[in-house]
């Protein structure tokens, strides 16, 4: 247990080091989730609208469709 | 290559097929990079454990500048050659680059406080990176400032190209002016001034950030292409009543 606490303390600078890694994780994961959700939302709405346009060409954004 | 992917539908198919591979590579590189950065690498002889902040700070700063090069290249290809994907790539890369820049500033501040005794100093390196963040914010604001996306894209592209002058200022600021910031430790023309035990995790984390950026670019370009189709479909639905 003491070994773990000493590791987390990082020579007295743990607060700075873990805050930097937490900020990086928050930004990188946040961008990933928001970008992916934005893509899925657009693709789903596009599919929904295309069903209202029978003559429209299918989307080229989904895999395997042109 | 540029001509091969000039067709947006073809690029979207390529991006959809490539995304799982680049995502898997990103996860692998981050797993290896974080293990090396947090467990396998030694503390620095001068900076102690705080050197571990470098493994998230330096790749953020490198990718902040690289993403800006991508934005400027996309803008140039849209303005000069009217490449159909140029504007889309610039739109997709800009917010990711802005967040890399913000991350470089936050992690730099968290490294600066224990090493310099200050969260922030108005020196050339820090100020020029802050200017980069403002350039990104201006670019994103211009992209969304017009009802017609093409007009916004043109104005934003001109700003992106004008702002490219800031990149050499960031790079050489530590050589041109007196600064608290350390000079470049890795150069193409000289042996790195970093011990391999510290250089290896840095390069693996940089590769992870690069793979992450490529993955985000592919996802966001697909989203931009879907959004453009969505606008056209909405107009068609409205025209039909």
Interface residues (C-beta under 8 A of the other chain):
Chain A: X10 X11 X13 X14 X16 X17 X19 X20 X21 X23 X24 X27 X28 X31 X32 X35 X36 X38 X39 X42 X43 X45 X46 X49 X50 X52 X53 X56 X59 X60 X61 X62 X63 X64 X65 X66
Chain B: X8 X9 X10 X12 X13 X16 X17 X38 X43 X48 X49 X50 X52 X53 X56 X57 X60 X95 X96 X99 X102 X103 X106 X107 X110 X111 X113 X114 X212 X215 X216 X219 X220 X222 X223 X225 X226 X227 X229 X230 X233 X234 X236 X237 X240
